[in-house]
C-alpha cells in the first residue's frame, strides 16, 4: 500500500508564498484521504467525510485568496 499520493517539493511552488502554503495544506490533506480510501475507511467511519468537508471549505478560501492576488498583480502591472 502506498502511503503518500502527492509528494510536495519545490517544483510544486509557484513563488507566491500564501498560495504555495495553501497548496501545501491541500496536499497535506489529500494524502490522508488517499490513505483512508486505500484502507476502505470512508464515509462509514467519517474519516473521508471530515477531509472532504475541510477541502470544500479550503477550496472557497483558496479561490478567494488566489483571485485577490491575481487582481493585485494586474493592478501592479497596470493591466487593470
N, C-alpha and C positions, 0 to 999 in steps of 0.2 A: 504494500500500500504506500502510495506517495504521500509525504507529509505536507509538502508545500506546492501549491498550484502556481503561484507567481513569486518569483524571487526579485525583490526590489534592489536596484543598483543605480549608479549614477547615470547610466544610459536612459533610464526612465524619466529623469528630471527634464523639465522644460526651462528651468532657470528663473522661475518666479517663485520665491520661497513659500508664500502662502498656498499657492496651488500645488507645488511639489509636496508640501506637508499633507495637504488634503488627499493627494493621490497615495501617499504612504499609508494614511489611515485607511483608505479604501482597500488597499492590498492587504493590510493587516487584518481587515475584517473579512475579506473574501477567502483568505486562506483557511480560517476556521470553518467557514461554511463548506468549503471543499472537503475538509476532513469529516464534517458531520454527514455529508452526502455519501462519502465512501463507507462510513460506518453504519449507514442506513439509519442515522439519528436525525430525523427531520421534524416535521410538524407534530407528530405524536409526542415527542419528547420536548417540544417547544424550542429546541436549540436553533433550528433553521429559522423559525418564525421571528425570534428575537433578532437574529442577524439581519434578516430581510427587512424588518421594520427599521432597524438602525440605518441600513443602506438607503431606504426610501427617504428618510429624513435627511441623511447626509447628502443625497443627490440634490435635493432642493437647495440646501445651503451652499453646496459646491457650485451649482449653476449660477446662483445669485452672485457669489464672490467672483467667479470667473467672468461674468458679464460686466461687473463693476471694474475689474482690472482691464478688460478689453476696452471699455469706454474710456477709462483713464489713459490708456495707451494711445487711443485715437485722438483724444484731446491734446495730449502731449506732442504728438507728431503733426498736429494740425489737420488731421484727416476729418475732424468733426468741426 
